[in-house]
Amino acid sequence: MKLSRREFIKAGGTGSGALVIGLTLPGCSRSGGPRITEDGSWTPNAWLVLDGSGDVTFTLDRVEMGQGTYTGLTTLVAEELDVHPESVRIIFAPVGDAYANPEYILQVTGGSTSLATSWERLRKAGAGARALLVKAAAEVWQVEPGDIRTDEGALYHPDGTQTMAYSDVVELAARQRMPDEIPLKLPENFRYIGRHDKRLDAYAKVTGRAVYGLDVERPDMVYAVVSRPPRVGAKVDAVDDSAALAQKGVVDVFTIERGVAVVADSYWHARKAQEKLRIEWDERDAFRGDHESIFQDYRKAADDSRGDTERSNGNARSVLRRADRVFTAEYEAPFLAHATMEPQNCTAEVTARGLEIWAPTQAPDIARIAAARVTAFSPGDIEVHTTFLGGGFGRRLTQEYVEEAAAIAEKLDRPVKLIWSREEDIRHDMYRPGMLHRFQASLNGEGIEAWDHQITGPLIFDYFARNAAATQYPWVPRFLYDTMARVGRLTEGTFLTPKDHSAIEGAVEVPYGAPNILVRHTQADAGVPISYWRAVGHSHNGFAVETFMDELAHEAGVDPVEFRLRHLTDKPRHRAVLEKVAEAADWKGSMNEDHARGVAVHWSFGSYVAQIVEASIENQRILVHRVSCAIDCGQIVNPDIVRMQMESGINFGLSAALHGRIDWDEGRVRQSNFHDYRLLQQDESPAMDIVLVDSEEDPSGVGEPGLPPVIPALGNALFALTGKRQRSTPFVADPGETS
């Protein structure tokens, strides 16, 4: 059962003997601590409901798309509340400022930030609830609160003979004052953090009880599909819908902002009717390029402009001008589709209260603005229900599928489910941007003397700002939404709008010691719609930086692991994962004579990951046999989820390394389904050794850091095998005459 925010507050606040508690963070509210109003309502960042029957309900303010927040964040609360994680009922948060991700000031799940931004605040929420329960029990027993022990939802008298359940004292606890200091458990006292491996969503998923966007059903619901322009920038010019309207089950056909919608009594009927549409497109302003023309434009932009300096240490240009020998390399990272297992979909319904949305979205507050943008409803009249997500990878941060469903529902007098086909999902994706990388470097007896890295390509915020900018100001009238987006783009990098690091992250943080380092970005945009893709800028910068580092090691005649270690003297966490993975992979040990190993190490989203790939080539086919991976992600909450996410990131990265690329024929996307946009197959997935490095640091991300090192590590293994350098992806068995 899913509750609306109003129903949740009513059930939690006015039911018999209920305690509603949450945590307020500085900068998010001026409230000083937990409060109970007459109707029991309060808007915390994260909250708990403890009722008189002993049930504990946790409102999860991040979405679950397979990365483990459902389990990880619940474990934080359960640890400090002293209840078993499996006993906690979990509901997805409604839209609300209190649920904003403090990293982005938006209600976004992304950037591998869920655990890192929740580590303290959710533990304090659980510890605060426990403190109030203990104070209530101390009042009943007339003992000191510090003498009371809690365990598995029960309170124990100091004499060891009396016990009360949490549910026995929730009414009294609701009247207690929150202590000024809320102590948290020490790591040595953790029962679940670092030890609880079971996924709390596993049972619901294997039994089919978990509700994904595609599972949503509403009474009297109809189904919609949309025919979108075959080229970016084209618009509907004329429509002959007579044949489509005559098809069985068709309810309506009409034009919306993004194309032509067909609505029918079943998805199949909508698809069959769509085939009968005759649409003329106005393509005067349409994109007509291809991969080659885009990168030609990138090269021209790189030639014409040095770009914006993003990092400068020493004087790399001057040193390179004087150097006896300058090593250069150029790398291409292509446009990539997200290819989530669950294609884009959204259910929308106009009710007496307003507009309701059910969506697998990574940002429900942005979804609300997306729906408001294309309808007559204000954000306050729109309610967004977040479902489980069949994969996110950044794709569900962009909300055009919500816009489409909302626009269609407003025109109908019944609920509608919009479903994208796999072909539509690939051909109308918001792609991982293609990027061009140019390097220059010089070496001396000490190692790298100068390093110059020029990155050329677009910025994601230019596209993300469409709905994200207005989301920060939901009270702004709809006619100002586009103005807000333009202001957001124009003020990027000022106090009004944070700097867009999507093109440069993973490059400006290059960890290797060199006296002269220069990192630049040259803006170049082909007009292809782009969005965040798993690991974002780290996905291509990790490939470029670690491949070039390997090239320099080869030029210096130094072992690739040793060459990196020489340049990481003041980076102990980088060194630790690199040394651990070299040991795990037996880096210098024997292997099959037709195999080779490659290495890479990369920091992203607060975590340090090193990987060694063992590969071979057989019958013109690249085979990846083993990936050894060491990760330092701070304190580990759920060891099994960390391993899962490393394995997932590795497989995702190998898909890109071996198969991933979007191409165009005069502006029309060539790929359409998994036969020509291939993902890693089961028989291609390698054996994996995942080493978890012990750390006392606060937790950092795990959903994305496993991806960036695997692509260059594989490329470096292929160079060791063939002597030919792979400077673009996807990799090929014979890259030609490279060196």
N, C-alpha and C positions, 0 to 999 in steps of 0.2 A: 504493500500500500504506500502510495506517495502522497504526502500532505502539501497543500499550498502553504505559503508563509503564514497566511491568516489562520488557517486551520491548525498549523503547527503551534503558533503562539497560544491559540485558544486551548488546544489540548494540553500543552505543556504548562501554561500559566494559570489556568482556572480549574483544571481538573483537581480531583481530591488529593491533597497532600503532595503537591508537585514542587520541585525545586528547579528553577531555571537559573542557570549560571553561565557566565562567559567571561571572557578576558578582554579588557580594553587596552590597546597599545597606544603609546604616545604618538601623536600625529594623526591618529585615526578617530579619536573621540576625546572630548574633554571630561568625560565621566571618570571618576576616580576609582571605581571598582564595581563589583556586582551589586545590582539593585533589583528589587521586586516592586513593580508598580501594581496598581489595583487590579489590572487585568492580566498581570503576570508577564507583560511583554518587555523585552529589552533587545537591543540590537548589538550583540557582541561580535568580535572578530571570529571567534569560534565558540560554540556553546554546547552545553550538555543539558539534558533533561533527566532528572531522577524522579521517578514517580512512586506512589505509595505501594505499587505492586512489586517493586524491586527492579523494574526495567530501567536500563540506561540507554538513552538515545543520543547519538553524536551526529551533529550536522557537519558534513564533510564539505569544506569550502574549496576544494580542488576536485577536478573531474578525474574519473578513472578510465584510462584508455589502454590499459594493459601494463602500465608502468609501475603499478603497485601502491598508489597513494591510498587506496581504499584500506589496505592493510597497514601500511607504514604509519600514516597519520593517526589511525585509530590506536595503534600500539603505543604511541606517545601519550595519548590521553589515558589509556587503560593502565599504563605503567604507574603513573602518578596517582591515579584514582584507586589503585589497588583492586582492580577487577580484571578478569581474564578477557583478553581482546575478543575472544569468540562469543562472549556474553553481551557484547555491545551491539545495539541496533543502529544502523547507519542510514542516514538519508542525505541526499544531495542538497546543497544550499540553494536557496532562491537568489535572485539578483538583489544585491544590496551593497552599499558602500562598505559596510563592516566586513565584507568577505573579500575585499580587494587584496590582491597579492602585493605586499609591501614593496616588492622589487620593481613593480610596474605601475602601481596605483590604479590598476585595472583588475577586474576579476578574471585573471588569465591563469591558465595552467600551461606552463611552457618554460623553456629555458632551464629545465632540470632544477627548478627552484622550490618545488613543493615542500620537500623535507627540510631543506636548509632554512627557509623562511618560517617554518612551523616548529622547529626544534625546541625553541624556548617557549613560545607563546602557547602552544597546545599542552606542553607539559605543565605550564603554570595554570592553565584552565583545569586540568585534572587535579593538580595539587591543591588549587584553591577550593574546588568542590570537596575534596577530602578534608581540608582544614575546617570547613564549615560543619561537616558531618561529625568530625571529632569534637569540635566545640560543643555541639548539641549533645553528644553522648556524655561529655564531661559534665555538662550542666545537670543531666539526669542522674548520673552516678556520683556527682559531687567529688570528682577527682581532678587532677591536673591533666589537661589535654595531652601533654607530652608523655604521659604514662599509658596512654591508650594505644593499642596496636590495631592495625587494620589488615585485612587479608580477604581476598576474593569476595568483596562486597559485604563484609561483616566487620563489626567493631568488637574488640576484646577488652574486658575490664582488667585492670592491673593485677587483680588477684587470681586471674585465670579461670574463674568459675562462672562468670557472667558474659553473655554474648548478646549483641543486638545486630539485626540486619540494617543495612543502610536505609531500607524502606521504613523502618520503625521510627526514624528520626528526621525524615526529610522536611516535615512541616516545621519542626523546631529549628532545623538547620537554615531554613529560608529566612528566619528572623535574626540570624547571627550576623555580626559585623565581620567583614573580611579582614584578616590580620594585615598589618602594614607590610610585613615580610612573609613571603611564601617560599619556604625552603624546598629545593628540589632534591631528589634522590642522588646520591653519589653513584658513579658507574659500578662500583663493587656491589651495590645493593640492587642492581637491575635484575628483574625476573624475566622480562619479556624483551626489552631492548637488547639487541645483539644475540638473542637466543630463540626468539619465536620465528619459526620458518614457515609455518602454514599460511597460505593465502586465504583471507577471509571471504574473497569473492569466488573461490574455486567451486564450491558446491553449487552456487546459483548458476554459474556458467556451464558446468558439465551437465546440469539437469535442465537447462533451458529456461530457468526462472529469471535470469538477469534480463532486464529490459533494455535493449539497444534501440536506436532511433528507428530502425526498420521494423521493430516489434510493436511499435505503438499502434493501437487500434482505438478508434472512437466510433460511437454509434452513428450510423448513417454516413459513414466516411466514403469519400470518393478519392480517386487517384489521379495524379497529374504528371505529365512529362512536358519538357520544354525543348523546342528546336532552337538551337543557338546558332549565331553566325559561324560559318566555316572558317572565317578569317577574323583575327582580332581587329576591332575597330569598325567592322561592317555593321550595318543596321537594317532592320526590316524596311523594305520599300513597298512591296505589295504582297498580299496573301490571297490565294484561292483555297478556301477551306470547305468548299461544297462537298467534295468527295469524303473528306474526313468526317464532317458532320453526319453524313449518311451511314457511317459505320455503326455496328452494333454496340450499344452501351455508352455511346458518347453523350456527355452532358453539355459540354460547351467547348468552343475554340475561340481564343482571343489573344491579342498582342499585349505583352508586358514589356518593361524596359529592356529586358535581356533577350527577348525572342518571342516565340509563339507558343502559348500554352495549350495543351490538349487535356481535357478533363473527362474521365470516363468512370464507369462503375467498377472497373477492375484495371489493374496495371497492364494486363495483357491487351485489353481492349484499347487502352490509351496508346500503347505502342503500335498496335495495328493501324489505328486511325492516323497516328503521326506519319506513317509511311505514305499516306494519301495526300498530305499537305503539299501544296505547290507554293513555294516562297521565292520571291525575287529579293535579292539583297543589294543594298546600296553599298558598294565596296570602294567608293572613291577615296576614303581615308583609311582603308584597311592595310594591315601589315602584309607585305608580300615577300619578306626575306626568307632566308634559310640559315642554317648553322654557319656556313662558310661566309656569307655576307655579313652576319653579325660579328664574327671574329675579325673580319677585315676592317669593319668599323672600329672595333676595339683597338686594333693595332694602329690605325690612323690616329685615334684619340690619344693613345699612349705616345705616339711619335710627336704629336702636336702639343701635348701638355705634360709637364712633369707631375702634375697632380698636387693634391693637398698633402703636406707633410704631416704624418700621424705620429711619427716617432723619430727623434734625431738625437743621437749620442755621438760626440766627436764630430768629425768632418769626413764622412764617407766619400763624398764626391771628389774632394781634393786628394784623398789617399788613392782612390781608384785611378785618377788622372795620372798620378806619379808611378803607379805600380808597373813592374816589369811584365806581369802577366795578369790579365783579368779573366776570370771564369764567368761565363754567361749561360743562362738557360731560360727557356720559355715553356710555360705549361698552360694547358687548356683544361678547364673544368666545364663540362657541358651543362645545358639545362636538363633538369631531372623532374620527373613526375613523382608525386607522393605515393600513389597506388595503394591507398588504405584498403584493407580487406572489405570493410563496409563502405560502399560508395556513398557519395553525399546524399543526404535525405533530410526531410523536415516535415513535420505535421503541424498544421495551423488550423485554428478554429476561432471564428467570431462568436462571442457570447454576449449575454446581457451586461457583463462586467467589462468587456473589452476584447482584446485579442490574446489568445493563449497559443504558445509555441512549445512544441516538444522537439528537441533537437540534440544530436550528438555534437555538442559544441565545446571547444576549449575555452570559450569566453562568453558566458551567458549575458554579461552586461553589454558586450559589443553586439551580440545577437539581438538584444532588445532594441538597440539603436538602429540596426540594420532593418528590422521590421518597421520601426517608426519612419525610417527614411522613405519607404515606398508606399505607406498607407496614410490614412487620416488619423491614426491613433497616436497619442502622445506616449512617451516612454512609461509614464505612470499608469497607463491603461493596458500595458502589455505585460503578461506574466510568462516567464520562460521556465520550462521544466527541463532540466538537464538529464539525459539518459546516459547509460554506459556507451562508450565509444568503441567501435570496431577499428581501432587504430586512429592516431591523430597525426603525429610527426610534424606538427605545425600547420597542416592543411586546414584544420577546423578552427584556426584563428581567423581566417578570412570567411566572411559570412554571406556570400552572394547566394548560396542555396537557401538561406533563411529569408533573404529579400524576396526570392522568387516565390517561396511558399506563402509568405505573408501577403504578397500582392495578389496571388491567385485566390487565397481564402477570403480576402476582403470583397472580391467580386462575386463570390458564391454565398449561399445561405446555408452552408453545411461544411463540416470539417473536411480537410483535404490533406492527403499525404503525397508529397512530391518525392520522386525517386529518380536519381541519375542512373543511367546505365554505366557499365564499365567503360564502354567506348567514350561516352560523354565525360566521364570522370577523368580519363587520360587526355582527351583532346581539348578539354576546357579547364584544365588544372591551373592553379596559380603556382608556377614552377619554381624549383630551386634555380636561382639565377646562374647563368653561365658566366664564368670569370676568366680573365686572362692574367697570367702572372709572369713578370720578367724579373730576373735576378742578375746582379753583378756582384762579384766578390773577389777579394785578393787574399792570398795566404802568405804567411811568413813563418819563421822557425817556431813561433809560439802557437800557431794555429791560424784562425780566421783573423785577418787584419781589418778588413772592411766588408760590409754587408749592405747591399742596396736592393730593396724589394719593392717593385711597383705593381700595384693591383689595379686592374681596370675592369669596370663593370658597374652595374646599377646598385641603387640602395633600396632595400625592401620597404622602408617606411614611406617612400613615395606612393606605394600602393596600399599599405596597411592603414594609412592615415584616413582613408575614405570614411570609415566608421569609427575607428579608434579615437580620433581626435575629438569627435563630438561626444563620445562616451564619458569623457571626463567632465562634461558639462551637460548632463541630460536635460536641464531646464532650458537649454538654448532652443529657439524655434527651429522647425525643420528647414526653413528656407535658408538658415545660416549654417547648416551642416557642411556644405561644400566650402563655405568660407572658413569654417573651423579647420577643415582638412588642409586648405591652402596655407592658413596661418601656421598650422603645425609643421608643414614642410618648410616654409620660409624661415621659421624660428628654430629649426633643428640645430641643436648644439648650443642653444642659449638657455637661460634660466627658465624659459617658458616650455621648452621641449627638449628632452634629453637627446644627446648625440646618438645618431644611428651608427652602431658599431658592426652592423651585419656584414659589411664588406671586408672589414679589417681585423675582426676578432680572431685570435689565433696567430696573427702575424705581428701585431704591435707587441704582443707579449712574448715574442721569441726569446727563449730562456738562455740561449747560448752566449757565453761571454765573448765579447769582441769590443775593442776600443771604439770602433766606428760603425754605427748602425743607423740606417735610414730606411724608413717604411713610408710609402706614399700610396695615395689612392687617387686614381683618375676616374671621374664620373663619366660613364658612357651607358646609355639606355636605349635598347632597340625597340622598346614599346611592347615587349612580351610581358604579360602579367606575371608577377612573381610574388612569392610569399616565403615564410619561414619553412625550412626543411630540416629534418633531424640533424642537429649539431650546427645548423645555420652556417655562418662564415667559417667555423672550424672545419666543416666538411671539406672545403676546397683549400683553405689555407694550411690545414694539417697536411694534406697531400703535397702541396707545393713546397712548403718549408722543409718537411722531412725528406722529400726526394732530393731537393737541392743539397741538404746537409749530407746526404749519402753520396752525392756526386763530389762534394768537396772532400769527404773522407777518402774516396777513391783517388782523387787527384793528389792528395797528401800521402797516399800509400799507407794509410793507417786503418786498422780494423774499425768497422763502423760503430760498434759499441764503445770501443776505447776512445775513438775520436769524439763521440758525444760526451763521454764522461770527462774528458779533458776540458770541455767547454761548459761543464756544469759544476764547477768547483764550489760555487756559492748557492747551489740549488739542491739542498739535501733531499727534498721529497722527490724531485725528478730522478736524482741519482738512485734513491732507494728502489723505486719501481723498476728502473732500468737494470739494476743489479739483480733484483729478485727475478725478473723475467729471463735474464740471461742464464741464471741458475736453473730455473724451471725448464727452459728449452734446451739446456745443455748446449749453449751457443757454439762452443768450439768442439763439441763432441762429434762422433762419427754419425753418418746417415747414409741412406742409399746414394750411390754415386750419381744418379740422375736427378737428385733432389738438390735444392738450395734453400738457404734461409735469408730473410730480410728483417730489418728491425726498424722501429719507429717509437718515439716517445712524445707525448703531447699533453698539455694542460688545457682543460676546458671545463667550464661550469664549476670551478672550484676543485676539481678532481684531477689527479695525476695518473696517467695510464701509459704503460709501455707494453708493446706487443712484438712478438717474433712470429713470423709466418714461414712455414715450410711448404714449398710448392714444387711442382714439376710440370713438364709439358709432354703430353703423350698424344700422338696422332693429331697434332695441331690444336690440341685442346689444353687449356690451362687447368691444372688440378691443384687445389689447395688441400693439403693433407692434415696440417695441424696449425692451430693458432694458440700460442701461449700468451697469457695476458696477466699483468699485475696491475692492481688498482689500489690507490690510496684515496679514499673518499671520506676521510675523517672517521668518526665513530659510526659504526654500522648498526642500523636498527633491525634489519631483516637480512641475514646473510644470503639466504636463498634467492631473494629478490635481486640483490646485487649481482649474483652470478647470472641470473636470468637476463638481466638488463645488459650485462657485458656480452653474453651470447647473442642476444637480440641485436645489439649495436654492431657486433662483428658481422652477423649475417646480412644486416641491412647495408653495411658498408661494402661487403663483398658483392652484393647485388649490383651496386653502382660501379664497382671496380671491374666487374666482368661483363655486365650487360647494359648498364644504364646510359641512355642518351635519348633526348627528344630532338627530332629532325622535322623540317618543314619542306614542303614542295610549294614554292611561291606563296608562303604564308599559311598553308594548310598543314596541320600536324599529321605526320606520316603514321605514327604509331596509334593503335586503337585498342589493343587488348593484350593479354599476357603472352600471346603467341609472338608478338613483335615488340612488346615492352616487357622483356623477361625479368622475372625475379629469380633469386637463387632457388634451385631445386633441392629436394631433400638429399639426393645423392651427391650434390655439390658442397653441402655443408660439412666443414671439416671437424675433426676431433678438436676439443678445446680444453686447455688447462687454465683455470681461473685462480689466481693467487690473490687473496684478500690481505692487504697490508694493515697490520694493527696501527691504530692512530688514536691519540687523545684529542685531536682537533674536532671542532663541531662538524656535523655531517655536511656533505656537499653533494652535487648531482651525480646520478648514475644512469639516467635515461638516455643520455646522448654521448657521454665521454668515451664509450667503447667504440664509437664509429670512426673518429678522425684518424687514429693511428693505423688502422688495418689496411686502408687503401695504399698509403706509401710503403708500408711494410711488405705488402704483396709485390708492389712494383719493384722494390729494392731486391726482393728475392728473385724476381724474374731477371733483373740485371745480373745478379750473381750467377744465375743459371746460363744466361745467353750472351752476356757482354753487351747487350743492347738496352738502352735506357727507354723506359716508358714515360713519356712526358704529357700524355693525355689519356683520359679515360673515355670509354671502357678499354681495358688492356686487350691486346691481341697476342696471339702466340708468336707471330713474327712481326715486330714493329718496323721492320725495314732497316735502313742503314743509319741508325743512331749510334751515338757513342757516349 
